[in-house]
Amino acid sequence: MNKRDKKPIFLSPPHMGGREFEYLKEAYESNYIAPVGKFLDRFEESLREFTKADYALALSSATAAIHLALRVSGVGKGDRVLASTFTFIGSVAPILYCGAEPVFIDCDSSWNMDPSLLAEALEKEKPSAVVLTHLYGQMADMREITKLCREHGVVLIEDAAESLGAEMDGRQSGTFGDFGVYSFNGNKIVTTSGGGMLVGRDEEMMAHARKLSTQAREDVLWYEHIEYGYNYRLSNLLAAIGVGQMEVLPMWIESKRELFGRYREAFADIEEIEWMPEIEGSRGNRWLSTMILQKSDPMRVIEALAEERIESRPLWKPMHMQPLFSKNRIYGGSVSRELFSRGICLPSGSDLKEEEQKRVIDTIRSVLCV
């Protein structure tokens, strides 16, 4: 078969569960297609019920959710915010929106924020907030990180964009800190094509975030504004898709974990391959199956996969290595730099067939087993 005729295999494509179109049609026929309607309420409630969060607010993106969390926490011009360096820029850009300065914290062997470096930075930087990322669906050490933030009286925002359904000690990611954030982008384990959710425990702050998400309009008949806000609310149509997606989330988590298990078993004989670990007492959603190569050039593998119409990517390029943040301070830095240089994200769709996964495995072995 010509390579161009092979079916492409994507990194993490959307996976519909069955009832999404039914709910979308119902929302469409109701004519509630704007950021108001019963599916918006149902989506917030379904996520709140799943995570056991106190309050939930559906938004246009996880980036918007982080921005609102920072804003209602009082973060502003000249403040410092500690943030994971090994992450996507959406975790960090909202700090700039507030006029604050990001200070980056490297990861440890878990690939997530290093608590010892966080402790050092909390003492030296006197930050207003911490934005922590749970990377690739795996939990950071929330036992220690939550304790540190409480001791220093610092707001903790969990970027759980990739980790919906991950848990530690039976508690969901995104519910340890003052705020949690989830993403429903097209490649996430639950998708609404685009969207996000902010969760939190403080009723007043969450009510303020809700107000800010709809242009900060005052509760009067005319348009009255005491403060400025944003157009950040999710539409009822997309929320309808989200309601259907939440119904199948537990199945998608198990599917991704089984897929990861097959990768690990298939490459058990290749000593140079290492996998992103799970901290003891935690259970990730394995949003993406990720590995590092101790000897081989990961770009050779990525290029070989691309030749077979299989999508893969390097791990995140750390924020402190980005030109945009070249002058920002970093605590540590070598661990995430090494992970970036050695790592690969493998196809991890929750509906990836075993024969398709075998194509991925065989292609990788053709590069590493020569």
C-alpha positions as CSV (number, residue, x, y, z in Angstrom):
1,M,0.0,0.0,0.0
2,N,1.2,3.5,-0.8
3,K,2.0,5.5,2.3
4,R,-0.3,8.2,1.1
5,D,-3.2,5.7,1.1
6,K,-2.7,4.8,4.7
7,K,-5.2,6.1,7.2
8,P,-3.7,8.9,9.3
9,I,-3.3,8.3,13.0
10,F,-3.7,11.5,15.0
11,L,-2.2,12.3,18.4
12,S,-5.4,12.7,20.4
13,P,-8.5,13.3,18.2
14,P,-12.0,14.0,19.5
15,H,-14.0,10.9,20.4
16,M,-17.8,11.3,20.6
17,G,-19.7,9.0,22.9
18,G,-23.1,8.8,21.2
19,R,-25.5,11.3,22.8
20,E,-23.6,14.5,22.0
21,F,-25.5,15.1,18.7
22,E,-28.9,14.3,20.4
23,Y,-28.2,17.0,23.0
24,L,-26.8,19.4,20.4
25,K,-29.9,19.0,18.3
26,E,-32.1,19.7,21.4
27,A,-30.1,22.8,22.2
28,Y,-30.3,24.0,18.6
29,E,-34.1,23.4,18.4
30,S,-34.6,25.3,21.7
31,N,-32.9,28.4,20.1
32,Y,-30.8,28.8,23.2
33,I,-27.5,28.9,21.3
34,A,-25.9,31.9,23.2
35,P,-24.1,31.6,26.5
36,V,-27.3,30.8,28.4
37,G,-29.5,27.7,28.5
38,K,-30.2,24.5,30.3
39,F,-27.2,22.6,28.9
40,L,-24.8,25.2,30.2
41,D,-26.2,24.6,33.7
42,R,-26.2,20.8,33.2
43,F,-22.6,20.9,32.0
44,E,-21.4,22.8,35.0
45,E,-23.4,20.5,37.3
46,S,-22.1,17.4,35.7
47,L,-18.5,18.5,36.1
48,R,-19.1,19.7,39.7
49,E,-20.7,16.4,40.6
50,F,-17.8,14.4,39.0
51,T,-15.0,16.4,40.6
52,K,-16.8,17.2,43.9
53,A,-15.9,20.8,43.4
54,D,-17.9,23.4,45.3
55,Y,-18.6,25.7,42.3
56,A,-18.1,25.4,38.6
57,L,-18.2,28.0,35.8
58,A,-18.2,27.0,32.1
59,L,-16.0,29.3,29.9
60,S,-14.6,29.7,26.4
61,S,-11.2,28.3,27.3
62,A,-9.0,27.1,30.1
63,T,-6.8,30.1,29.5
64,A,-9.7,32.3,30.2
65,A,-10.4,30.3,33.4
66,I,-6.8,30.9,34.6
67,H,-7.1,34.6,33.8
68,L,-10.3,34.9,35.8
69,A,-8.8,33.0,38.7
70,L,-5.9,35.4,38.8
71,R,-8.1,38.5,38.4
72,V,-10.5,37.6,41.2
73,S,-7.5,36.7,43.4
74,G,-6.3,40.3,43.1
75,V,-3.2,39.6,41.0
76,G,-2.1,42.7,39.2
77,K,0.7,44.8,37.8
78,G,4.0,44.2,39.4
79,D,3.0,41.0,41.3
80,R,5.0,37.8,41.0
81,V,3.3,34.5,40.1
82,L,5.2,31.2,40.4
83,A,4.4,28.8,37.5
84,S,5.4,25.5,36.2
85,T,7.9,25.9,33.4
86,F,7.2,22.5,31.8
87,T,3.8,23.3,30.4
88,F,1.8,24.9,27.5
89,I,1.9,28.7,27.2
90,G,-1.8,28.9,28.0
91,S,-0.9,28.2,31.6
92,V,1.3,31.2,31.7
93,A,0.0,33.9,29.3
94,P,-2.8,35.0,31.7
95,I,-0.1,36.1,34.2
96,L,1.0,38.6,31.5
97,Y,-2.6,39.6,30.9
98,C,-2.7,40.8,34.6
99,G,0.5,42.7,34.2
100,A,2.2,40.4,36.6
101,E,5.7,38.7,36.3
102,P,5.9,34.9,35.9
103,V,8.7,33.2,37.8
104,F,9.3,29.6,36.7
105,I,9.7,26.4,38.7
106,D,11.3,23.3,37.2
107,C,10.0,19.8,37.6
108,D,11.3,16.8,39.5
109,S,11.4,13.1,38.5
110,S,7.6,13.1,38.3
111,W,7.8,15.6,35.4
112,N,5.6,18.0,37.5
113,M,6.5,20.9,39.7
114,D,9.3,20.2,42.1
115,P,8.1,21.0,45.7
116,S,11.6,21.7,47.0
117,L,12.2,24.3,44.3
118,L,8.7,25.7,45.0
119,A,9.6,26.0,48.7
120,E,12.8,28.0,47.8
121,A,10.9,30.3,45.5
122,L,8.1,31.0,48.0
123,E,10.7,32.2,50.5
124,K,12.6,34.4,48.0
125,E,10.0,35.7,45.7
126,K,7.0,36.5,48.0
127,P,4.5,35.7,45.2
128,S,0.8,36.5,45.0
129,A,-0.1,33.1,43.4
130,V,1.1,29.8,42.2
131,V,-0.1,28.3,38.9
132,L,0.7,24.6,38.9
133,T,0.3,22.3,35.8
134,H,-0.7,18.7,36.1
135,L,1.2,17.5,33.0
136,Y,-0.1,15.0,30.4
137,G,-2.8,13.9,32.8
138,Q,-0.5,12.9,35.7
139,M,-0.8,14.4,39.2
140,A,1.8,16.6,40.8
141,D,2.7,16.1,44.4
142,M,-0.4,17.9,45.8
143,R,0.2,16.8,49.4
144,E,3.4,18.8,49.6
145,I,2.5,21.7,47.2
146,T,-0.8,22.4,48.9
147,K,0.8,22.4,52.3
148,L,3.5,24.9,51.1
149,C,1.0,27.3,49.6
150,R,-1.1,27.3,52.7
151,E,1.9,27.9,55.0
152,H,2.8,31.0,52.9
153,G,-0.8,32.2,52.4
154,V,-0.5,32.1,48.6
155,V,-3.3,31.4,46.2
156,L,-2.9,28.1,44.4
157,I,-4.4,27.7,40.9
158,E,-4.3,24.1,39.5
159,D,-4.0,23.9,35.7
160,A,-5.8,20.6,35.3
161,A,-6.4,21.3,31.6
162,E,-4.9,17.9,30.7
163,S,-5.8,15.9,33.8
164,L,-9.6,15.8,34.1
165,G,-10.3,12.5,35.9
166,A,-6.8,12.1,37.4
167,E,-6.8,11.7,41.2
168,M,-4.6,11.5,44.3
169,D,-5.7,9.9,47.5
170,G,-9.2,9.6,46.0
171,R,-9.4,13.3,45.3
172,Q,-9.8,14.8,41.8
173,S,-7.1,17.0,40.2
174,G,-8.2,20.6,40.2
175,T,-9.8,20.4,43.6
176,F,-6.8,20.7,45.9
177,G,-6.1,24.4,45.4
178,D,-8.2,27.6,45.7
179,F,-9.1,27.2,42.0
180,G,-8.9,24.5,39.4
181,V,-9.0,24.8,35.6
182,Y,-10.0,22.2,32.9
183,S,-9.8,22.4,29.1
184,F,-12.2,21.0,26.6
185,N,-10.1,21.8,23.5
186,G,-10.4,19.4,20.6
187,N,-7.6,17.1,21.7
188,K,-8.6,16.8,25.4
189,I,-10.1,13.7,27.0
190,V,-13.4,15.6,27.1
191,T,-14.0,18.0,24.3
192,T,-16.6,20.6,23.3
193,S,-14.4,21.6,20.3
194,G,-13.2,24.5,22.5
195,G,-13.9,25.5,26.0
196,G,-12.9,25.4,29.6
197,M,-14.1,25.3,33.2
198,L,-13.2,27.1,36.3
199,V,-13.8,25.4,39.7
200,G,-13.3,26.9,43.1
201,R,-14.4,26.7,46.8
202,D,-15.0,30.4,47.6
203,E,-18.6,31.4,46.7
204,E,-17.9,35.1,46.5
205,M,-14.9,34.8,44.3
206,M,-16.6,32.4,42.0
207,A,-19.6,34.7,41.7
208,H,-17.2,37.5,40.8
209,A,-15.6,35.4,38.2
210,R,-19.0,34.6,36.7
211,K,-19.8,38.3,36.6
212,L,-16.5,39.1,34.9
213,S,-17.0,36.4,32.3
214,T,-20.0,38.2,30.9
215,Q,-18.5,41.7,30.5
216,A,-19.0,42.6,34.2
217,R,-22.6,43.8,33.7
218,E,-24.4,45.0,36.8
219,D,-27.7,43.4,37.7
220,V,-30.0,46.2,36.3
221,L,-32.2,46.4,33.2
222,W,-29.8,48.6,31.3
223,Y,-26.1,48.0,30.7
224,E,-24.3,49.3,33.7
225,H,-20.6,48.8,34.3
226,I,-18.6,49.5,37.5
227,E,-15.6,47.4,36.4
228,Y,-14.5,45.9,33.2
229,G,-15.0,42.2,32.3
230,Y,-14.6,39.8,29.4
231,N,-16.6,37.8,26.8
232,Y,-15.5,34.5,28.3
233,R,-18.7,32.5,28.7
234,L,-19.2,29.1,26.9
235,S,-22.2,28.7,24.5
236,N,-25.1,26.5,25.3
237,L,-24.5,24.6,22.1
238,L,-21.0,23.6,23.1
239,A,-22.1,22.8,26.6
240,A,-24.6,20.3,25.1
241,I,-21.7,18.4,23.6
242,G,-19.9,18.6,26.9
243,V,-22.9,17.0,28.7
244,G,-22.7,14.1,26.4
245,Q,-18.9,13.8,26.8
246,M,-19.1,13.8,30.6
247,E,-21.3,10.7,30.4
248,V,-18.5,8.7,28.8
249,L,-15.5,10.2,30.6
250,P,-14.9,7.2,32.9
251,M,-14.7,4.9,29.8
252,W,-12.3,7.2,28.0
253,I,-10.0,7.2,31.1
254,E,-9.9,3.4,31.1
255,S,-9.3,3.3,27.4
256,K,-6.4,5.6,27.6
257,R,-4.9,3.8,30.5
258,E,-5.2,0.5,28.7
259,L,-3.6,2.0,25.6
260,F,-0.7,3.2,27.7
261,G,-0.3,-0.3,29.2
262,R,-0.1,-1.8,25.7
263,Y,2.7,0.6,24.8
264,R,4.6,-0.2,28.0
265,E,4.3,-3.9,27.4
266,A,5.3,-3.7,23.7
267,F,8.5,-1.8,24.5
268,A,9.4,-3.6,27.7
269,D,12.5,-5.1,26.1
270,I,14.0,-1.7,25.0
271,E,16.0,-0.5,28.0
272,E,16.5,3.1,26.8
273,I,12.7,3.8,26.9
274,E,11.3,5.4,30.1
275,W,7.7,6.4,30.8
276,M,6.2,9.3,32.7
277,P,5.7,8.0,36.2
278,E,2.7,8.1,38.5
279,I,3.3,9.4,42.0
280,E,2.4,6.9,44.7
281,G,-1.2,7.2,45.7
282,S,-2.2,8.9,42.4
283,R,-4.0,7.7,39.3
284,G,-3.6,9.6,36.1
285,N,-5.9,9.7,33.1
286,R,-3.0,9.1,30.7
287,W,-4.3,11.8,28.4
288,L,-1.1,11.3,26.4
289,S,1.3,8.4,26.5
290,T,4.7,10.0,26.7
291,M,8.2,8.4,26.8
292,I,11.8,9.5,26.8
293,L,14.7,7.9,25.0
294,Q,18.0,7.7,26.9
295,K,20.2,7.2,23.8
296,S,18.4,7.6,20.5
297,D,17.4,10.9,18.8
298,P,13.7,11.3,19.4
299,M,13.4,13.3,16.1
300,R,14.3,10.2,14.2
301,V,11.3,8.4,15.7
302,I,9.0,11.4,15.1
303,E,10.1,11.7,11.5
304,A,9.7,7.9,10.9
305,L,6.2,8.1,12.3
306,A,5.3,11.1,10.1
307,E,6.4,9.1,7.1
308,E,3.8,6.6,8.0
309,R,1.1,9.3,8.4
310,I,1.3,8.9,12.2
311,E,1.2,12.1,14.3
312,S,3.5,12.5,17.3
313,R,5.2,15.4,19.0
314,P,8.1,16.4,21.2
315,L,7.3,17.1,24.8
316,W,6.5,20.7,25.8
317,K,9.3,23.1,25.3
318,P,9.8,24.7,28.8
319,M,8.6,28.2,29.2
320,H,12.0,29.4,30.5
321,M,13.5,28.3,27.1
322,Q,11.0,30.3,25.1
323,P,12.3,33.6,23.7
324,L,9.3,35.4,25.2
325,F,10.5,34.6,28.7
326,S,14.2,34.7,28.2
327,K,14.6,37.3,31.0
328,N,12.4,35.7,33.5
329,R,13.8,33.9,36.5
330,I,13.8,30.1,36.7
331,Y,14.4,27.9,39.7
332,G,16.2,24.8,38.4
333,G,15.7,24.3,34.7
334,S,17.8,21.3,33.8
335,V,15.3,18.6,34.3
336,S,12.6,20.0,32.0
337,R,15.3,21.0,29.4
338,E,16.5,17.3,29.3
339,L,12.9,16.0,29.1
340,F,12.2,18.3,26.2
341,S,15.3,17.1,24.4
342,R,14.6,13.4,24.9
343,G,10.8,13.0,24.9
344,I,8.0,12.0,22.6
345,C,4.2,12.2,22.8
346,L,2.6,9.1,21.2
347,P,-0.8,8.7,19.6
348,S,-3.2,8.3,22.5
349,G,-6.8,8.6,21.2
350,S,-9.3,6.9,23.4
351,D,-10.7,5.2,20.3
352,L,-7.3,4.2,18.8
353,K,-7.7,0.6,17.5
354,E,-5.2,-2.1,18.5
355,E,-4.2,-2.6,14.9
356,E,-3.6,1.1,14.6
357,Q,-1.5,1.1,17.8
358,K,0.4,-1.8,16.3
359,R,1.3,0.4,13.3
360,V,2.7,2.9,15.8
361,I,4.6,0.3,17.7
362,D,6.1,-1.4,14.7
363,T,7.3,1.9,13.2
364,I,9.0,2.9,16.5
365,R,10.7,-0.5,16.8
366,S,11.9,-0.2,13.2
367,V,14.0,2.8,14.3
368,L,15.1,1.7,17.7
369,C,15.7,-2.0,17.1
370,V,18.3,-1.8,14.3
